[in-house]
Amino acid sequence: MASELFEIDLTDGPALTLHERATGDLAQRYPWASMDPSCYPLLLVERARHSWTLRALNEFGSATVMGQLVQVLGEARVPLDLWSLAARFPSEEIHHVELCARMAMCLGGGTQLSYDPAAFAVAFDPSLTFLQRASELIVQVCCVGETLSFALLSGCLRATSHPLTRAVLTTLVQEEALHGRLGFLYLDWIAPELGSAEKERLGRVARRTLDAQAPLWEKLRSSTKEGVTREGFLLEHVNALGWMESQDYIAVTHETVEAQVKAPLLRHGIRVP
């Protein structure tokens, strides 16, 4: 795998003017000046810089995969309304890349992250039909990945009262609300045509996607006591910089997997092993 340093940039010309016209001038829309890193422990700020840089990279990966989703849905000739909804997602994810990167800069600058540019795209079994590829990507990206992401971002939003963090997370939550829902709208359309073998295969796809999250949840098995994390950070500082408490991540994930991933998939005949 070829590793590259994660970096993003903007031009300083007509393209930037058109970009800001489409997305709004982020420098004016958000209260960036309200974030003062000196109010928080240096170690926590450094972790927040890394966390927001990593969020930018994850959103970058999501933008890549959402572009692939649009292509695959087109190849499968899904109904135009489903395809049109999906076509909005790449630009929303690119917007999120910029917001998360600006958050990192506001805290003192992004941190160095290396990544494999080819690692984001989903590789399909060449024997699958275009429609089977579309169903696999929908389950993996929308029904599981984006449903979980939306729930966790919503939890972080509920936890914070800082004006800048709240404004950025509000945008992410609002724009990602349809990303998971599209998965189940797609299944409403395709489920009557799915045979038992295909439903079983999609259940395995969902299981693999959930299992890929397991190492993260193991890391979060920590505890807090009287508003202080195990490392001694105040929860109000943790929340202000964009996180929930560790146990909240685990609780939200468990509830989301059971109620918003497994249960609706099962209603469409797809059982997660």
Salt bridges, closest charged atoms under 4 A:
GLU59 OE1 - HIS96 ND1 3.56
GLU92 OE2 - ARG88 NH2 3.75
GLU92 OE1 - HIS179 NE2 2.66
GLU93 OE1 - HIS96 ND1 3.57
GLU93 OE2 - HIS179 ND1 3.20
GLU98 OE1 - HIS19 NE2 2.80
GLU98 OE2 - ARG102 NE 3.27
GLU136 OE1 - ARG201 NH1 2.57
GLU146 OE1 - HIS179 ND1 3.08
GLU175 OE1 - HIS95 ND1 3.12
GLU175 OE1 - HIS96 NE2 2.77
GLU176 OE2 - HIS96 ND1 3.20
ASP188 OD1 - HIS268 NE2 2.67
GLU198 OE1 - ARG201 NE 2.87
GLU200 OE2 - ARG204 NH1 3.51
ASP211 OD1 - ARG207 NE 3.09
GLU218 OE2 - ARG221 NE 3.28
GLU231 OE1 - ARG47 NH1 2.64
GLU258 OE2 - LYS262 NZ 3.52
